[in-house]
Each structure stands twice: as C-alpha cells, then as structure tokens.
C-alpha cells in the first residue's frame, strides 16, 4: 500500500508524493476554465475557414459554369445536324448543369450585367433568361482605343466582337449563425463567336 504524503500547496494545485511512484498533480478546474474560453474561439476560426473555403469553391464553380455557357453558345452543333448555334435556353441549361454538378442550386442565380470594355457600334444585344445574361456583339477588347472607365467608343470591328455570359449567385452561410446576410458572387465570361 502506497503512502501518500502532501508535499506542497501552490495556488489551486496540490502535489502528492506517492512512495515508489513519484509525483502526481491534481488541478482544481483550471484546464476546464481555459478550455471553456479557447474552444469557442477555435470553433469560430474553423467555421470561418470552412465558410470562406466554400465561398471560394462556389466562385470557382460559377466561373466554370459561365465558361461552359460560352463554350456551348459559341460552338455550333454537329455538322450533320445542320450546324446550328444553340439557343439561349440551351445555353442556360448548360450553365445550370455545370452548377448542379457541384450541388449548387440554379434557383440562387441572379441577374448581373457588368459594363462592357468599350461602347461598341452597334450596341450589344443582351437577353436574360433565368438570371443568366447572354450578350452578343460584345467588344472583346478595346481595340486601338485605351480601355477607360467609363467606357469609350470602340467602333464596329466585327473581329473584336464576341459573346458574354454573366450572372450572380446568392451564397448564404451554411449555418444560420448571427443572421449573416447572403453574399452575391458575380461572374462573367467572354468568348469569340465561332464561324
């Protein structure tokens, strides 16, 4: 049977000497109080890492979806099928399919119309379907004119015109903590029209 002897008492910590076994320390709740302060902060940091990581993932996905929409709209169907360009509805279906591949809801898509690089003549033709804006005759570059804000006239060179697909996506917090407002992520993709 071990003989227990009290060695010293320092603040809330008591140290016992057990003959043959060495020292044993006993705390009176200090670690529990420290954990109660540190764990909520650690949890919030981990939640922020997850939340911003998901926001970056969604931003990458909507950018890929816009590029997929451009690719669908600018390339005609098969040559044996008549070589027709897809409709706006088919382009929106392509965008929605790319969003659903990453488990995003097409219902969260919102309209977004960024400014053009310059004012083309004639003006680009834009249509919005299910929150996705598809514009044709969009200036791809400012041409010989320096790009400025607000945009300047850039002429009517058909070689410098293409198609733009743009939209926004409403991203809400995965956990309803502190009633964080929805964040709208925007994307826009440009591409030349294939002949």
ABEGO torsion letter per residue (X at the ends): XBBBBBABBBEABBBBBBBGAEBBBBBBGAAAAAAAAAAAAAAAAAAAAAAAAAAAAAAAAAAAAAAAAAAAAABBBBAAAGGBBBBAAAAAAAAAAAAAAAGBBAAABBBBBBBBABBBOBBBBBBBBGGBBBBBGBBABAEABBBBOBBBBAEABAAABBBBBBBBBBBBBABBBGGBBBBBBBBBBBBBBBX
